[in-house]
Amino acid sequence: MMSSMQRGRRRPRVSGDERESAILATAERLLGERPYAEISTDDLARGAGISRPTFYFYFASKDAVLLALLDRVSVEAHAGATEALELSRSDDPRVLWRAAIRTFYETFSAHRPVALAAAQARVTSPEVSALWAGIVEGWVGRTQLAIESERARGAAPAGLPARDLAIALTSMNERVSYGTFGGFEPAITGPHVVDVLLDVWLAAIYRGRL
């Protein structure tokens, strides 16, 4: 028989942060199992152990959940790349560019379902499209500054506008990664992606000087 103490014991309260984390974790898990279009807000609420009304207290829609996931992965990738560059502390451009390219690729590879869902959803969701455009613009801006820095110190020759070159290289990374993540042929196999991208970046930026 249940004691009076057991009957009166309150269940642990679940904080808002825990519920939000549960929704995000459920979304990423489900994205690994089926297409984004086949996931409903009911699926997300049920997987997180909450009611549908409670779900809407945290997110306005399933697109909002995807936005939160994409933003989190982007922040993780940027932080990882920054740390990788600081740890490398090398004067060899090959080492530094590889650290940045590898970190971004590996971070999004670790969250492959999110990357694929975002690529698909941005066609129909203005919010996802705008967030992704902002993320890519951030990559372009950082790449442009790095190219200009390499030119200023004499390591890379002058050439095409740094921003245009940064846009082309960043777009290449995005498309190659998407093909590899989704297995869309033709695609570069995972183990070779970073090496191939790095060689193209070095050839385009340094034009034979390395």
C-alpha positions as CSV (number, residue, x, y, z in Angstrom):
1,M,0.0,0.0,0.0
2,M,1.3,3.5,-0.9
3,S,2.3,5.5,2.2
4,S,0.9,8.9,3.0
5,M,4.3,10.3,2.2
6,Q,4.3,8.7,-1.2
7,R,0.8,9.8,-1.9
8,G,1.6,13.4,-1.0
9,R,4.9,13.6,-2.9
10,R,4.8,16.1,-5.7
11,R,6.2,15.1,-9.1
12,P,9.3,17.1,-10.1
13,R,8.4,20.2,-12.0
14,V,9.7,20.5,-15.5
15,S,11.1,23.9,-16.2
16,G,10.4,25.9,-19.4
17,D,14.0,25.4,-20.6
18,E,13.6,21.6,-20.2
19,R,10.4,21.6,-22.2
20,E,11.9,23.7,-24.9
21,S,15.0,21.4,-25.0
22,A,12.7,18.4,-25.2
23,I,10.8,19.9,-28.2
24,L,14.1,20.6,-30.0
25,A,15.5,17.2,-29.2
26,T,12.3,15.5,-30.5
27,A,12.4,17.6,-33.7
28,E,16.0,16.6,-34.5
29,R,15.3,13.0,-33.7
30,L,12.2,12.9,-36.0
31,L,14.0,14.7,-38.8
32,G,16.4,11.8,-38.8
33,E,13.5,9.4,-39.3
34,R,11.3,11.1,-41.8
35,P,11.0,14.2,-44.0
36,Y,10.3,17.6,-42.5
37,A,7.0,17.9,-44.4
38,E,5.7,14.7,-42.6
39,I,6.3,16.0,-39.1
40,S,3.4,17.7,-37.4
41,T,3.2,19.9,-34.3
42,D,1.3,17.1,-32.7
43,D,4.3,14.8,-33.3
44,L,6.6,17.3,-31.7
45,A,4.3,17.8,-28.7
46,R,3.8,14.1,-28.1
47,G,7.5,13.4,-28.4
48,A,8.3,16.1,-25.9
49,G,5.7,14.8,-23.5
50,I,3.6,17.9,-23.5
51,S,0.2,19.0,-24.8
52,R,-0.4,20.8,-28.1
53,P,-1.4,24.0,-26.3
54,T,1.8,23.8,-24.2
55,F,3.8,23.4,-27.4
56,Y,2.4,26.7,-28.7
57,F,3.5,28.4,-25.6
58,Y,7.1,27.8,-26.6
59,F,7.0,27.8,-30.4
60,A,4.5,29.4,-32.8
61,S,4.9,26.7,-35.4
62,K,7.1,23.8,-36.5
63,D,9.0,26.2,-38.7
64,A,9.9,28.1,-35.5
65,V,11.3,24.9,-34.1
66,L,13.4,24.4,-37.2
67,L,14.6,28.0,-37.0
68,A,15.7,27.4,-33.4
69,L,17.6,24.2,-34.4
70,L,19.3,25.9,-37.4
71,D,20.3,28.9,-35.3
72,R,21.8,26.6,-32.6
73,V,23.8,24.6,-35.1
74,S,25.1,27.7,-36.8
75,V,26.2,29.2,-33.4
76,E,27.9,25.8,-32.6
77,A,29.7,25.8,-36.0
78,H,30.9,29.4,-35.6
79,A,32.1,28.8,-32.1
80,G,33.9,25.6,-33.1
81,A,35.6,27.3,-36.1
82,T,36.7,30.2,-33.9
83,E,38.2,27.8,-31.4
84,A,39.8,25.7,-34.1
85,L,41.5,28.7,-35.6
86,E,42.8,29.9,-32.1
87,L,44.1,26.4,-31.3
88,S,45.8,26.1,-34.7
89,R,47.9,29.2,-34.2
90,S,49.8,28.5,-37.4
91,D,51.3,30.8,-40.0
92,D,50.5,28.1,-42.7
93,P,47.3,29.1,-44.5
94,R,46.6,25.4,-45.3
95,V,46.3,24.7,-41.5
96,L,44.1,27.6,-40.8
97,W,41.7,27.3,-43.7
98,R,41.4,23.5,-43.2
99,A,40.5,24.1,-39.5
100,A,37.7,26.4,-40.5
101,I,36.3,24.4,-43.4
102,R,36.5,21.1,-41.4
103,T,34.8,22.5,-38.3
104,F,31.8,23.9,-40.3
105,Y,31.5,20.7,-42.3
106,E,31.7,18.4,-39.4
107,T,29.3,20.4,-37.2
108,F,26.6,20.4,-39.9
109,S,27.4,16.8,-40.7
110,A,26.7,15.9,-37.0
111,H,23.3,17.6,-37.4
112,R,22.7,16.4,-41.0
113,P,18.9,16.1,-40.6
114,V,18.6,19.7,-39.5
115,A,20.8,20.9,-42.5
116,L,18.7,18.9,-45.0
117,A,15.4,20.0,-43.5
118,A,16.5,23.7,-43.6
119,A,17.6,23.4,-47.2
120,Q,14.2,22.0,-48.1
121,A,12.1,24.3,-45.9
122,R,13.7,27.5,-47.1
123,V,11.9,27.0,-50.5
124,T,8.5,27.3,-48.8
125,S,9.3,29.2,-45.6
126,P,10.3,32.9,-45.8
127,E,11.5,32.8,-42.2
128,V,13.8,29.8,-42.8
129,S,15.0,31.3,-46.0
130,A,15.8,34.6,-44.3
131,L,17.6,32.9,-41.4
132,W,19.7,30.8,-43.8
133,A,20.5,33.8,-45.9
134,G,21.7,35.6,-42.8
135,I,23.9,32.6,-41.8
136,V,25.5,32.4,-45.3
137,E,26.0,36.2,-45.3
138,G,27.9,35.8,-42.0
139,W,30.2,33.1,-43.6
140,V,30.7,35.3,-46.7
141,G,31.6,38.3,-44.6
142,R,34.2,36.4,-42.5
143,T,35.7,34.8,-45.6
144,Q,35.9,38.2,-47.3
145,L,37.8,39.7,-44.4
146,A,40.2,36.7,-44.3
147,I,40.9,37.0,-48.0
148,E,41.5,40.8,-47.7
149,S,43.8,40.1,-44.7
150,E,45.8,37.6,-46.7
151,R,46.1,40.0,-49.6
152,A,47.1,42.9,-47.3
153,R,50.0,40.9,-45.8
154,G,51.2,39.8,-49.2
155,A,50.4,36.1,-48.8
156,A,47.6,36.1,-51.5
157,P,47.7,38.1,-54.8
158,A,45.2,40.7,-55.7
159,G,42.5,39.5,-58.0
160,L,38.7,39.2,-58.2
161,P,36.8,41.3,-55.6
162,A,37.2,39.5,-52.3
163,R,33.5,39.5,-51.6
164,D,32.7,37.9,-55.0
165,L,35.3,35.2,-54.4
166,A,33.9,34.7,-50.9
167,I,30.4,34.2,-52.2
168,A,31.5,31.7,-54.8
169,L,33.6,29.7,-52.3
170,T,30.9,29.7,-49.7
171,S,28.2,28.7,-52.1
172,M,30.4,25.9,-53.3
173,N,30.8,24.6,-49.7
174,E,27.1,24.8,-49.2
175,R,26.1,22.9,-52.4
176,V,28.8,20.3,-52.0
177,S,27.9,19.6,-48.4
178,Y,24.2,19.4,-49.2
179,G,24.9,16.8,-51.9
180,T,27.0,14.8,-49.6
181,F,24.6,14.9,-46.7
182,G,21.6,13.9,-48.8
183,G,23.5,11.4,-51.0
184,F,22.4,13.3,-54.1
185,E,24.5,12.1,-57.1
186,P,26.9,13.3,-58.2
187,A,28.3,13.8,-54.7
188,I,31.8,13.7,-53.1
189,T,32.1,11.0,-50.5
190,G,32.3,12.2,-46.9
191,P,36.0,11.4,-46.2
192,H,37.2,13.5,-49.2
193,V,34.9,16.6,-48.9
194,V,37.2,18.7,-46.7
195,D,40.3,17.9,-48.8
196,V,38.6,18.8,-52.1
197,L,37.1,22.0,-50.7
198,L,40.4,23.0,-49.2
199,D,42.3,22.5,-52.5
200,V,39.8,24.6,-54.4
201,W,39.9,27.4,-51.8
202,L,43.6,27.6,-51.7
203,A,43.9,27.6,-55.6
204,A,41.3,30.4,-55.8
205,I,42.7,32.6,-53.1
206,Y,46.5,32.1,-53.5
207,R,46.6,31.3,-57.2
208,G,49.7,29.1,-57.1
209,R,51.6,30.9,-54.3
210,L,51.3,28.0,-51.9
